[in-house]
Amino acid sequence: MPQVLKGKRVIIIDDSIVRGTTSRQIVEMVRRGGAKEVHLLISSPPIRFPDFYGINTPRQNELIAARMSIEDIKSFVGADSLYYLSYPGLIAATGLPEYVFSTSCFTGVYPIDIHERAREINFDIYQHQQVTAHNGNSHKEVESKEVDLVKEVSEPEVILYTSH
């Protein structure tokens, strides 16, 4: 892989960052391969709330975006920049109405009463419905069809897509 990555600007595109450990490992591998820049593009908003209905995120303290700012996540994973798709951008990209999706992991709004589980959740971390992307000292709202993220990171030379 060094012959592909050495001295290159690399974009890694992933569906989400849950705990941050996998993203960190991938960024480290790409850097060891010689990339001069590594940029992360995440095709969802930050996951700040537990999902009690299926994916393996039952506790909020396991979710990196519930504990860290986007700038801190960027530093933790070792990326040069980190962009998340906004919540409105995610919904718009589907072409479907918001009500057909379970979005509680992004919004903290659950479709049914979660009873005693509500005590486990810190709702102060999510102040409004707009989720912004953060890159260095600038904040950007990343809406679908409005921003060409590939061009936002200075014409990358290698693009890697992750799959789980």
N, C-alpha and C positions, 0 to 999 in steps of 0.2 A: 504494500500500500504506500510506502514512502515515495515511490516513483510517481504516484498520482497526486499526492498531497504536498510534497516538499515545496515550500515557499508560496503556497497558494492561499487565496481567500476562500474559505469553505462555509457553506450554509448547511446546517442540519435542520431538516423539517421533521417535526414530530407532532403526534396528535394531541399530546398533553404532557404536563409534568405533574406527577402525583407526589412522590416523596423526594424526588430530585437525585436519587442515587444513580439511577440508570443514565440520566442525562449527563451527570458528572463523569461517569465511566466512559461514555461515548466521546465527550469533549476531550478527555484525557487521551484516549486512543488516537483521535485525530491530531492532537498536538504532538504526541509521540511520533506520529507519521510525518511530522515536519510542517504542518500547516502554519502559516504566519498569522492568520486570523481565523477565528471560529465564531460564527453567528448562529443563534438559535431562533427559529421561527416556529411558534406553537399555534396549531390550528384550533385552539379553544381558548376561552378565558381561563384565568387562574382558578384552580380547584381549591376553594377555601372552606368548604363544608363537607361533612361526611355524607356518604351515600349509604343509606340503610337498606337499599333495595337490590343489591346485586354485586356491584364491583367491590373489591376488597379494600374499602376505606372506611371502616367503622368508627375510627377515632380521629377527631379533628387535629389533635397534636401530632399525628403522623403526616399531615398534609403540609408540604413545605410552604405553600402560599398562605396558609393560615398562621404561620409563625414568622415569615420573613417578608420584607418588602421585595418588590421586583428587582430593585438594584442589588439587594442582598442575595437573592436567588441567582442572579447573573454572576455575582462573585463566587458563590458557593459552587456552581457548576463549572466555573472557569471560562465562561464565554466572553467574547468581546462585546456582543450586544445580545439582547433578548427581546423579542417581540411576541406578544400574545394577540390573538384575534379578539376583538371586543365581543361582549355579549350580544349587542345588537347586530354586529357583523356576522356572528355565528348563526343567529336566527335568520338573518337576511340571506345568507348563503344557501340555506335549505330550500327557500321558496315556499315554506310551509308556515302556518300560523304558530305562534309561540306556545299556545295552549296544548299542542299535541306532543310536546316534549317534557320529560322530567329534567328540570334544570336546577334542582335543589343544590347540587354540588357547586354551582356557580353563584346562586342567589341566596341560599339559606331559606328559601321558601319551599316548604314541603307540601305535597299534594294531599296528605292526610295528617291528622294529629300524630305527632311522634311521642307524645306523653312524656314519660320520665327522661327520654333521650334528649329532650330540649335542654335539660340542665347541663349536658355535656358540651353544649355549643356556645362559643363566644361570638355573638353577633356584632360586636363592636368593630371587628376587623373589616367589615363590609359596610361602607358608608353610603353607597349609592349604586344604582343599577349600571352606570357606565364603568366599564373596566378599561383602564388605560394601559398601553404598552409603555415600557420604559427602556430607553437606550441612552446610557451615559447620563448627561444632565438634561436631556430633552424627553418630554412625554409626548407620545403620539397615539391618537385613537386610530386603531387599525380596522377599518371597515372593509368588508368585501367589496371588490370592484373599485375601490377608491385609491388604493395604494399598491404599487407594484413593489412588493417587499424585496424581491430579488434585486431590483435597482436601488432600493434603500440602503443596501449594504455594499455599495460601490462595485457593482458588476462582479459577482463572485466567479471564481474559476472552476469550482467543484460544488455540486449540490448533492447531498446525501439525504435519502428518505429513510426513516426508521420504520420498522414494522415489528409488531409484537406477536 
